[in-house]
Amino acid sequence: MTAFDTEQSDSADAVEIISQDCGAVVIGRNEGDRLRQCLNSLIKQVTAIVYVDSGSTDSSVKMAESLGVLVVSLDMTVPFTAARARNAGAAKLLKIYPDLQFIQFIDGDCELRSGWIQAAASFLGEHPDYAVVCGRRRERNPQNSIYNLLCDMEWDTPIGDASACGGDALIRTSAYQIVNGYRDDLIAGEEPEMCLRMREKGWKINRIDAEMTLHDAAMTRFGQWWKRAQRAGYAYAEGFSIHGRSLEKYRQKEIRSILVWAVCLPLSFLCLALISPWMLVLFLLYPVQVIRLSVRYRLRITSAKQAFWYALSNVGGKFPQLTGIWRYVLNRIKGRRGTLIEYK
């Protein structure tokens, strides 16, 4: 169990436990009020906070400094990635506070939930073989669009041992240092990639039953959903390229599924349709797959309608994911470095 000092929160309606063993790294760009909410939620739970700004043109930097938060402004002449920002923030944090045991990484569009640091740090303190702990990340406004709702369902991952975390997580400093942090050059998927390297060294990851963050995805358009899925496909392809030959065959399952559903099956059906147009009936396999997944998801999603939308997104998402794979392959062929695929 780590040591904590109890202090009076500046909140009028809550008393928080402020950890002296945890620091926080926040990354963002032009997050406005969302960043203010993020920093205010952290100030209630940790004393050491670094905000890494990636070229904001709003008042993000001044606002963070006004709250007493250390700010790192990235050199934007160097290609930006979230991984690079997190590493820069951790380096700054540990230079000033070298004895921190844990680092909370969080995106600037997220608000840390009350009591999260205490619960997460307690878990890591009591389980020295675990490197990372994450909790429930919720979408702030799932009612605003089906795309926000899909994000919220995606983040409702099983409780217990896990293979990876997302962008928000409390990470043991020693484990982070052993693997040299995130890979700066990854434009997406840097968290599961780092978790893989940690697991290969014997560390474990856990998702505990606790509220962690509120996230503002602000996804209201189909194009945003498409871009987000495309980014996932790119991350799968790059992850497979790096670790696909590992014992775990990293991302092989995801790549195979995308190629089967978005390439092999539709091309096969179209070729068979050249022999007989009746073969187009084979495309009914897609709605059948949506129904099959809907039934499976109903085991953990209480609403049948929501389970259907989630299944439809997973099946339909193979096509934008394929474009992400293709984008990665083109970059490899042309020797280009990938650039960010942003959905908002």
Secondary structure, DSSP 8 states (H G I E B T S, - for coil): ---EEE---SSSS---EEEEEEEEEEEESS-THHHHHHHHHHHTTEEEEEEEESS-SSSHHHHHHHTT-EEEE--TTS---HHHHHHHHHHHHHHH-TT--EEEEEETTEEE-TTHHHHHHHHHHH-TTEEEEEEEEEES-GGG-HHHHHHHHHT---SEEES---SSEEEEHHHHHHTTSS-TT-SS-HHHHHHHHHHHTT-EEEEEEEEEEEE-----SHHHHHHHHHHHHHHHHHHHHHHTTSTT-TTHHHHHHHHIIIIIHHHHHHHHHHH-GGGGGGGGHHHHHHHHHHHHHTTT-S-HHHHHHHHHHHHHTHHHHHHHHHHHHHHHHHT---------
